[in-house]
Amino acid sequence: MFVIIASIITLGIYGLYWFYNTTRELGEINKSETNPLLWTIGLFIPFVNLYVFWKYSGEAEKALKSKYSQLILFLAWIVFFPIAQYLIQKGINEYATA
């Protein structure tokens, strides 16, 4: 919930910071070669951002052990991104406490 409120208050700047950090964390959890900076920059390029959201959703699905499918997370990013932020942050928090 904090991520969503902080993103609104900072006009999206915290959302970019959160995306960068969670991309890095998901890469560490999955032991994959993700480049968080390139993925974050890709958010600003039309059509590339869809690819970034798709790949990010796949990384999140692997890290969260298929709790949410890649398609569900991708659609959440496209339709109403705070849902995706909530689901992914919740999954990362559960992983950290396990």
DADA-V728810 format. One record per residue. RES is the residue in one small letter. D_LAST is the distance of its C-alpha to the last C-alpha in whole Angstrom. Layout:
res=RES d_last=D_LAST
res=RES d_last=D_LAST
//
This chain:
res=m d_last=20
res=f d_last=21
res=v d_last=21
res=i d_last=24
res=i d_last=26
res=a d_last=26
res=s d_last=27
res=i d_last=30
res=i d_last=31
res=t d_last=31
res=l d_last=33
res=g d_last=30
res=i d_last=30
res=y d_last=26
res=g d_last=25
res=l d_last=26
res=y d_last=24
res=w d_last=21
res=f d_last=22
res=y d_last=23
res=n d_last=20
res=t d_last=17
res=t d_last=20
res=r d_last=19
res=e d_last=15
res=l d_last=15
res=g d_last=18
res=e d_last=16
res=i d_last=13
res=n d_last=16
res=k d_last=18
res=s d_last=21
res=e d_last=24
res=t d_last=23
res=n d_last=26
res=p d_last=24
res=l d_last=28
res=l d_last=30
res=w d_last=27
res=t d_last=28
res=i d_last=32
res=g d_last=32
res=l d_last=31
res=f d_last=34
res=i d_last=36
res=p d_last=37
res=f d_last=36
res=v d_last=34
res=n d_last=32
res=l d_last=31
res=y d_last=30
res=v d_last=28
res=f d_last=26
res=w d_last=26
res=k d_last=25
res=y d_last=22
res=s d_last=21
res=g d_last=21
res=e d_last=19
res=a d_last=16
res=e d_last=17
res=k d_last=16
res=a d_last=13
res=l d_last=12
res=k d_last=13
res=s d_last=16
res=k d_last=15
res=y d_last=18
res=s d_last=21
res=q d_last=22
res=l d_last=25
res=i d_last=24
res=l d_last=22
res=f d_last=25
res=l d_last=27
res=a d_last=25
res=w d_last=26
res=i d_last=30
res=v d_last=30
res=f d_last=28
res=f d_last=26
res=p d_last=24
res=i d_last=23
res=a d_last=21
res=q d_last=20
res=y d_last=18
res=l d_last=17
res=i d_last=15
res=q d_last=14
res=k d_last=12
res=g d_last=11
res=i d_last=10
res=n d_last=9
res=e d_last=6
res=y d_last=5
res=a d_last=6
res=t d_last=4
res=a d_last=0
//
